[in-house]
Amino acid sequence: MKKIFFLLIILSLFLRFPFSIYAASIDSSLNAPHQAKVKGHILDAKITTRTLQTRLPIPTVSETLQIRLEDGNERGKIIKIDYISNDTSHPVLVKGDEIILGASSFNGENTYYVIDKYRTDKIIYIVLSFIVVVLLVTGKKGLRSLLGLIISLLAVFGFVIPQILAGAEPVATSVLASFFILFITTYISHGVSKQTTVAFLSTCVGLLLAIVFSFSAIVFTGITGYGTNDAVDMHFLTPFLLNVKGLFLAGIIITTLGALNDVTVTQATAVFQLAKQKEKLSFLALAKQGIVIGREHAISLINTLVLAYTGGSLSVIIYFLVTQKQQPVWSIIGNEFLAEEVIRTIGGTMGLVLAVPLATYFAAYVVTRGNFKKTFLLKK
């Protein structure tokens, strides 16, 4: 418990540490415009008209909504809004729905319009159900894992993002945060031991290898980081010249952490357990058996990572392919959007694959240091 308390103290100091690197400053008036939002509860919803578009079989519904404002300066006020909905981006609203309203003021009078459904409470229920399942299945170790997850999110949202928005270099910030996240979460989740230290150091080296490969691939392919509209928008909405290319690499670094740590912890655990069962195994024999386990794990994780990246961008990929269907294949493959996805996937996976032998041989050396010396240093 004292060790966990000590790690939490380090976390608090880390999040308070001023870490800002110079960034070229431009007009701060380019910040994103402020939009007032309030929560509303639909007291009544009446459908006035229903039409069917000729181009697509999507019904368009015109509704008159009676809404009670749940917060803001006019909380409790009941208003009426005309709302047009469909089955795509604007869902049909019914009595009892909680919604988010946008508010604009003109001559001291507020005008409200529907933005989206209110889902915060439902998201909280989903997160709580996840926590309950994790604790039921994994017990106390699951609790330590959840604590590590919270610390990781605090580091990203409490340090990385604010520092980047304050003008810090994205790559340097993410690397610093990544090593911190690895150090804190690895020891909290798995305890302080030689096995955990092997996993931590192997993850750090594997992460550095992933960074080197990803950076080389970015330079080699000439990636600018502006492969998506979001990246272009960020260029104009931040009060300084954001390093979008560095932000792209920073995303690869943070994304790689979880799977990379999974591999190194598994390999270190496998080698240490093999050593306990077969105490007389030499360094080479132990490493060989550990590599066999690591290969199977790495193969399954490679497939998992590729599918995760593809699935996460599936709608964007389909949209891109549809809009580019008249273009030659070489043009589609060489497009920056797809190039970014390829580098993002392979960059992290490369570090994962290299971490398998790295963690295995390191763990085998730590377990059999005496046999290692006999095998290599005293062998004639």
N, C-alpha and C positions, 0 to 999 in steps of 0.2 A: 504493500500500500504506500509505503514511503517513497518507493521508486516511481510509482505513478504520480504521486504528488509533486515530486521533483520534476518530472517531465511536463506536468501541467504548468509549473512555474516558468520553465523554459518557453512554453507556448505563449504565455502572457507577455513575456519579454520580447519574443519574436514579433508578435503582432503590434507591439508598441514601437518597434525599432524604425526610425526614419530612414527610408531607403529610396532616394529619389535621384535619378540620373537625368542630366540635362536633355531636354527635347526642344526642338525648334518651335518657338511660340508664334502663333498667328492670332488673328482677331477672335476674341472669345465670344463675339456675337453670333458665331456659327454654331453655338450649342443647340441641342435639340429643343424645340419649343415646348413650353410647359402646357400640359393639358389637365384641367381639373377633372377628377373622377369621383363619383359618388355611387353608393350602393342603393339599389331600389328593390322593392317587393311589388310584384304584379298582383293587384287586387281583382282585376277583371281584364279579359282579353276577348274582343269581339272581332270576328272576321267580317270585313266589309265586302271584299271582292276576291275572287280566285280565278286566275287565268293560267293558261298553258302556253308556254312559248312554242313557236313553230319550229325553231331550229333544234332545240333539245327538249326531251320529255320531262321538263322540270316545272312543277307548278309554282307560280308566284302568288303569294298571299298578302293581301293588304289587311292590316289589323289596326284597331284602335285600342290602345293600352291605357288602363287606369293604374297609376303607379304611386306607391307611397315611398317617399325618400327616407332612407334609413340612416343617413349621416349627412354631414355638411352643414352649411349655415341655415339651410331650409329644411332641416330634419323634421319629419312628421308631416310635411306638406304633401298633398295629393295632387298629382298632375296628370294630364292626358297627352299622349304622344301617338302620332300616326306612324306606323312601322310597316315596312315592306320586307317580307321574309321569303325564303325559298329553302329547298332541301340541301343546299350546298353550304355556302359561307355564312348565310344568315338563317339560323334555324327558326322554325315556327315557335312562338312563345305562347304559353298557356297560363292560366290562373295559378298562382302559387309559386311561380318561378322567381328566383333571386337573380337580379341582373346588375350589370355595371353600366352606369350612365356617364356620358361625357357632358360637361357643362361649359357653355360659353356665355360671357356677359357682354351686354350692349346697353348703354345708357342706364346702368344699374339694375337691369332686368336679366335674369338667367334664362337661357334656352337649353333644354336637355334633349339628348338623343341617345339611342341604344348603341352600346359598343359591343358587349358580349354577355354571355351568361356568367354568373358568379359561381366559381367552382372551388374556392379556397377551402371550405369546410369538407368537401368531398375528397380533396387531395390529402387533407390531414387524416381522414379516416383510412385512406389507402396506405399512407405511411405508417400509421399506427398498427394496421393489420400486418404489414411487413415486419415491424419490430416484434410483434407477438409471435409470429411464425418462427423468426430467427431465434428468439429466446427459448421457445419450446423445443426446437430441434437441437440447438447447439449449447444451451445452458449458459454457464458462467463465461465460457470462452466467447460465446456469441455476444455477451454484454461488453466484453473488452473489445471485440471487433467493432461493435456499434460505436463505442467511445472513440476508437481510431477513425471511424468514418466521419464522426462529428468534427474531430480535430482536422481532418483533411479538408472538409468543406469550409471550416473556419479559416484555414490557411489560404484557400483559394479565394473565398469571397471577402475575407477580412484583411488579406494582405496583397495577393497577386493582382486582383482586379483593381482595387483602389490605387495601388502603386503604378500600374500601367496607365490608369486614367489621370494620375498626377504627373505623368511624363517619364516614368521609369522605363528602362530598356526591357522589352518583354522577355527576351531570352534569358538575360541575367537574372531577372526577377523570378521566372519560373524555375530555373535551375536551383537557385537558392531555396525556394519554397519546396521543391521536390526533395532535396536532400533532407530538409527539415521534416517533411511529412514522412519520409521513409524512416528516419531515425525514431520519431515519436511513435508512429503507428506500429512499426515492426516490433518494438520492444513491449509496447502495451498489449498487443494482440498475442504475442508468443512468449513473453517473459524474457528476462535477462539470462542469457546462456551463451556458450560457445556456438551452439547450433544457430541461434538467432543472429549472432554477430557475423557468422559466415554468410547467412542469407542477406543481411543488411549490406555488407561490403560487396558481395557479388551483384546485388541489385544496383548499387551505385556505379560499379564499373560497367555493367550491362547498359545502364541508362546513358552513360557517357558514350558508349559505342553507338547506341541508337541515335544520339545527337550528332555525332560525327558523320554517320552515314546519311542521315536526313539532311544535314546542312550541305554535304557534298552533292547530294541529289538535287537540292534546290539550286545550287550554283550551276551544276552541270546542265540542268534543263532550262535554266533561265526563268524560273518561277518568280512572279512579282508579288503574289499574295492576293491579287485582285480578281481571283477566279469566280467569285460570287458577288451578287449585288450587295449583300450585307457588308462585305469588305469595302466596297466603293462608298457605301453610305457612311461607314465609320470614318472614312478619310475626311468627310465634310462636316461631321457632327461633333468631332472632338476639338477642343480648344488649342490643339497643337498638331504638328505633323506626326501622326501615329505611324510607327514602323510596322506596317501591315505584314511584310515578309517575316519579320521577327515574331509577330503575333501568331502567324501560321506555324512556325517552328515551335513556339511556346505551347501551342495546342497539342502538337505531337508529343512533346515532352510529358505533359500532364496526363494525356490519354494513355501513354505507355506504362505509367507507374503501376497500376493495379495488376495487370497481367504479368508484368515483369517480376513483381514481388511474389506473385503466386508461384511462378516457376522456381525461383531461387529458394523459397521456403520449402517447397515440396522436395526439391533436390537435396537440400541440406538435411531435411528430416529423413529422407530415404537412406542416405549414406550413413547417418548416425545410427539409424535403426539396424541397418545391415551389419554395422560394426559391433553392435551389442549382441546380435545373434551369432555372429561368426567372428570371434575376437582375434583369431589368428590370420585373418585375411590380410594380404599385403596391400600396399598402396595401389598397385596396378590392378589387382583383382577386385578390390573394392570400387575403384573408379570405373572399371569395366561394367560391373553390375549396376552401378548407379547410372551410367550412360544409357543402358538398356531401358531403365525406367524413364529417364529424362526424354528419350526420343519419343516414346509413346505419348507422354504428356505434351511435349512441344508440338507434335503433329496435330493433336486434337485442339490445342490452343490456337494454332495457326488458322485452322478452319473456323474456329469460333471468332477470332478477330476479324478475318476477312468478311464473314457473314454479318458481323456486328456493324462494321463500317458500311457495308453495302446496304444492309437493311435500314440503317439510320439515314442514309441519303437516297433511299429508293425513289421517293416521289420526285426529288430534284433530278435524279438521273433519268427517270422516264420523261420528265418535262424537257430536259436537255436533248435527249435522243429524238423526241418528236419534233422539236423545233429545228433540229439539225439533220433531219432524215434525207434532205436533198443534197447534203454535202458528201464528198468522198470520204471513205473510211479513214484514210490517213489524216484528214482534217479533224475528224471527230476524236480520234485517239490522241492527237496532239493538242487538242484544246486544253487551255489552262485548268478549267474546272476538273476534267477527268485526270489530268496530270497531277493536280493537287491530291485527289482522292487516292491515286496510286502511290504517291510518295508518302502520304499520311499512313496508309495501310502497311506498306513494305518497310518504311522507316522504323516503326514500332516493332514490327514482327522480326526484323533483322536483329534488333537488340535482344528480343526474346529468345531467338534460336541460339545466339552466341552465349547467352546467359546459362544455358544448360550445361555445356562442358565446363564453363568457368566455375559455376557453383559446385559442380560435381567434383572436379579435381581439387578445388580449394578445400571442400569438406573432407575429402579423402586424405588430404595432406594433414589437416588439423587432427583428424582421428588417429592417423598412423604415422606420426612424425618420426618415431623411432624406426619403424619399418621402412619409412621413406629414405632415411639416412643410410640404412643398411642396403637398400636396393640400389641407390644411385651414387652415394658418396663413398661407400666402402667396397663397391663392386669392382673387381679387377677386369 
